Amino acid sequence: MEKPVSLKKIVIFSGAIIAFLIGSGFATGQEVLQYFAAYGYWGVGGAILTLLLLVYVCSSFLIVGQRENFQKGNDIYKYYCGEKLGTCFDYFSTFFCFLSFIVMIGGAAATLNQHYNLPPIVGGLVIAVLALITVLAGLNNLVDIIGKIGPTIVIISIFLGVFSLIKNYGNLHPDIIIPALESVESSSKLVKASSSWYLAAFSYVGFCMLWLAGFLASLGKKASSPLEARLGGIFGGIFFSVAVIIVALGLLATIEITAGTQIPMLYLANDVHSAFSSIFAIIILAGIYTTAVPLLWNVSSRFTEEKTSKFKLLTLALVVIGLVTGLWVPFDKLVNVIYVLNGYFGGILLLIMFVRTLKGFFLNPNRNPQFKTK
């Protein structure tokens, strides 16, 4: 008999997913601009496709994690892909998580530099130190912290998107938005994630998967039942994707100004009030923090046992390397190169998941496919 569903756990799971995904890319508006707003109306279609895929991915990872009770979260790659290919995904995703942690450092540095004119090292150092302290505190504290911060940031981001839509609604008329997109594209200010909106959406979900797989597989062990895990994944995927759609429309309505900026969301915040943009810069840092922490935890926990001396030393080393590297490359370039290339690799995992799900449904619908991990 299935255990009762805990609404509190569903909210925490959903909040953890949202918090993990907002990161420096979403919170700053840079990834929403490159993956969705840059494609005009088709970008909204890409965001809707992203919603459907993320709901499937998040709920699948949590359910499998709950059922299989993996020794390490990254064993989920072997579950879907087999021993050899799963091991390749395991190591690649771990490396990508570290690269993404570097992006978080770059995002924090760019945010405080653009708005407060502070040296880049200030923002990078703030996130590096906070991430280090939180990861050393352990996974339970990590989930509790980011699960509560994430939804708050998304609600504020939705508010900014809605405000921009109301104020600049007329800019979305085809006679205005099409010439505006052509103008910023011809001036090379508009950076796109891919050559088409559907490939951009596919790549977006792909890199999100490489972030989420190990983390959600570990988180799924805390679910009391498959239904609890499924609902956490569904609501997390839906709420995050709805936020993406609204923010994308808000950025699209101001594309002539936001294209080419390092932190597009700061423009939307400043459009509300200059004082609010100062507050939102801190909120962006919180969003970066909620993603930087599980990314760092993913890498450290992959090679060492949590709370051991080796875990602490490895985490410290990763933070130092990430801080130094993240201050070298411009933030928008970090997002465009690291996220896009790795997104297509993650897309391969998505296709494998689809095939396994379909085989399990059509060949033996009464039995969940099992992969015996070591």
Secondary structure, DSSP 8 states (H G I E B T S, - for coil): ------HHHHHHHHHHHHHHHHHHHHHHSHHHHHHTGGGTHHHHHHHHHHHHHHHHHHHHHHHHHHHH--SSGGGHHHHHH-HHHHHHHHHHHHHHHHHHHHHHHHHHHHHHHHHH---HHHHHHHHHHHHHHHHHH-HHHHHHHHHHHHHHHHHHHHHHHHHHHHHTGGGGSHHHHHHHHHHHHHTT----SSSSHHHHHHHHHHHHHHHHHHHHHHHHTT-SSHHHHHHHHHHHHHHHHHHHHHHHHHHHTTHHHHTT-S-HHHHHHHHH-HHHHHHHHHHHHHHHHHHHHHHHHHHHHHHS-TTSHHHHHHHHHHHHHHHHHHTTS-HHHHIIIIIHHHHHHHHHHHHHHHHHHHHHHHH-TTS-------
